[in-house]
Amino acid sequence: MPSLGADMDEGTLVAWRVGPGDVVRRGDIVAVVQTEKSDIEVEVFEAGTVAELLVDVGTTVAVGTPLARIEGERAAEQPVATKATPARAASPQRSMAGRVLSPLVRRDAAALGVDLASLQPADPSGPLHRSDVAAARRTRPATLRSGAASPYARRLASERGVDLAVLSGSGSGPAGAVLARDLPEVSSVAGSEAPPLDPMRAAIARTMERSNREIPHYYLAHTVDLAASVGWLAGRNAGRPPAGRILLSALELRAVALAARKVGELNGSWVDGRFVAGEGVHLGVIVALRGGGLLAPVIRDADRLDVESTMAALSDVVERARRGALRSSELSGATITVTNLGEDGVEEIYGVIHPPQVAIVGFGGVIDRVVATEGRAQVHPTVRVTLAADHRATDGRIGGRFLSKVGSLLAQPGKL
Amino acid sequence: MTPDEARSMIAEALARIAPGTDLDELDPDESLAEEADLDSMDLLSLLDALHERTGLELAEADAAQLRTLNSAVAYLVAASG
């Protein structure tokens, strides 16, 4: 079963186009596979005679499962090596001779964890094409002559910068295929060339990719007058030791928590095509880590905390996030997320929603702006508050109500 | 308190709050927060550490005087008498 996309784990065989005894040539359509997106014709990647069909029509199998056995020209038996029609290169250029490796081929191979040394070009006298690399990635792994590895192992190897060729044949899978458990935890393998992709970077990449692929975001912004909140904080913090002081961030979180309770349409998840309201308001708080990356620990039941306990909870999760001491349960279950880049001089930030949530609230920096108060121009501390929300779950009007509520709460800090 | 003592007190606190910070690498006349990549939570922790060591109030109103490394050292020296 070929992998027809990074997010494909299995496919259903809906038709065979060949049977035992049929002679196939490279590029022939041998089967039709149904994925979540569409039906896709599967090409054969080897020439030979179909010896045996291994999967019945209507069966759903995992990516990497052999579909059929082909007796090839060179070896006595070759597995069906498949490639998908849509991914095929349109018209590969011929090169003069030799093992010419284009930068694109090298990049693809590195990204897919494919060992170039083990590849044969489709045209033995020609160069390797990107389609060869892509095909090798999709090929049934356990019976490849070398570089055999499960798709999951390949992905992990790519993420960890492990050169699979080094482990080739020594794995614990069939015929020495490399499985995920055979990979070293961290890249320390001799001969590894690509730098390891930081697991956190990889996780952020996956989440953000999914968000932008699946969620139709809409964006709104309000400028909020902070004169009252800043004044309230100055009075509240005066005469207290540093450990007893409250930061503006805590007021902002309180305002979001209360507004999320009031405008519940933005507080929850989009699951299986519909909005599921959150039970309670659980605030995900984006914490930037020193040296890069971020975490989003969750302050649970934030609508039921007062300002003091919100400050204590914030201080606690930030400190532990940076120390690497969060529990896994604290990193899930958020119903809405808050991000704040104001301290880096950013005026406004439009966030990317963390699926399956439906909204992320952004706070920019505190900036003195001229505001009209009672008919007069005055200079007040202000902040740009933004909302990125899932248009499947709500429309802009709801988002506007939410931002208005955040603004009016910050204008009356006594209510926080 | 001498300037050297004030400086090493800040260095000790930063070693815990922002591991890897080397005071010698920072521009002592630029914002300490920017130079050492501190956010408001880190700054509060820094004030807390200095407060614990010196007993000084380090009021928010005095924050401007603690903005850079040099001004913070001068402030600590003057305030501690």
Interface residues (C-beta under 8 A of the other chain):
Chain A: A234 N237 A238 G239 P241 P242 A243 R245 L247 L248 S249 A288 R290 G291 L314 S315 V318 E319 E343
Chain B: A18 P19 G20 A33 D37 D39 S40 M41 L44 S45 L47 D48 H51 E57 L58 A59 E60 A61
